[in-house]
Amino acid sequence: MSMPAPSVEYGELSPMLIVFGVAVAGVVVEAFVPRDRRYGIQIVLSVCALAAALVAVIALAGTRHAAVAGAVAVDGPTLFLQGIILLVGLLAVLLIAERRATGGLEGFTPQASAVPGSVAQLDATRAGIIQTEVFPLTMFALGGMLLFPAANDLLTMFIALEVFSLPLYLLCGLARHRRVLSQEAALKYFLLGAFSSAFFLYGAAMLYGYAGTLSLTGVGDAITARSGNESLAVIGAGLLSVGVLFKVGAVPFHSWVPDVYQGAPTPITAFMAAATKIAAFGAMLRIFYVALPGLRDDWRPILWAVAILTMVAGSVMVVTQTDVKRMLAYSAVAQVGFILMGVVAANDAGLSSTLFYLVAYGLSTLGAFAAVTLVRATGGEEDTDVARWAGLGRRAPLLGVVFSLFLLAFAGIPLTSGFVSKFAVFKAAAEGGAIPLVIVGVIASAIAAYVYARVILLMFFSTPPSDGPQVAVPSSLTAAAIVVGVAATVMFGILPQPLLDLAGSAGAFLH
């Protein structure tokens, strides 16, 4: 029996094809181009590819079509999410490309295969060797992230999950300083990620057993028709949810977040904190809104519980943190709980408010971690001890104001993008009947706001230690990432309506 070859809509897939094509080209560069010329070539390739892919996304505006025999859905939410992933990826590449005075990449070890503290590592550092492999790895991760929220069947979604996860496992272990901590973070992320992928795959298999198809639309139709054993569909949906809840860092699947955020190179932490959440929440929305709306009465109570646990645990645990990166990690956990409120709403307002929140949070958190990279100890290592940031706002007022702005946004203070984001998801959740969830969200926001205020007061009103950290002068690369983050945080707080309209006009998912 002959099977017809599926048609491939190259134009509709062009953003992903551009990114994957340049990722492969980057591998070729690593194989054949002399080491001293790779850095410049990789930078140009990555930046040009991301800009071209962003233009392609804009050109596809208004498209609603299932490409590649229905495996990939090109619709409003897909293009919206892909656009912000590409923008965040472009800013992350600028952070990754930051170089040291010795010539090497700022955040990355010059030789990943060397034992920490070994002679080989010291020689590589003195020689200024640049680990340019990070650029194609980042591009592969971005390609998977572009496909993840666009996947219209469970197999394609699983492939996208693995394509963007595997490079991240490697990138997390490449920190220049605290090499053992970085490698421990990478190993923990890999092991827990492997478990979550197994849950996702097992859930997909059970849904296939129920519906006889891996298509999200087909699964949704089968559930609506009640064509099989409903308990099989519920268990499959639960297992599938574990995989995506792990990727967003929701409680109780969040244990990797603080360790990985602290141990990974800070540019990779910024990239993961922003882009991974955007991609994973996009996939989660597509699963619940396309494949599982018929089980809404089953999954909404579970997401209620997960959202409450995530908001409360993240907001309480952030109080006890003494490391800036771990503080931002638990802050990210709390933010996941707020974003889940938009998913729980299960209405059009929930979808548009979640999309807005992902944009606002993604750009703010990337800017916050970019600011962290500028605070250094005497030896050039990042100084992330909260106590040593005392008086930092006096010695470096501009950095203090910028970091304070991002903290205020995370707290949801008016005139910042964080306030509009929280107001939008709270309103959507209330319209969806989740008023108790809104009350918990307000209380959790107040708890977290205390921590952010404490850090701001520490920076501006405490006496700085005699051996306090130094503030590095950012290059144009890091400065660009911070400026975009600040601009987005202020603009979306004062004039949010254009982005709210854009998120609203993205429309529903393609069924």
PyMOL commands that set and color helices and strands:
alter all, ss='L'
color gray80, all
select helices_A, chain A and resi 14-32+35-59+76-96+119-127+134-150+154-171+179-211+216-225+230-248+256-263+266-291+293-320+324-345+348-372+386-389+392-395+397-411+417-431+435-461+476-494+497-505
alter helices_A, ss='H'
color red, helices_A
select strands_A, chain A and resi 65-67+72-74+375-376+470-471
alter strands_A, ss='S'
color yellow, strands_A
deselect
rebuild
show_as cartoon
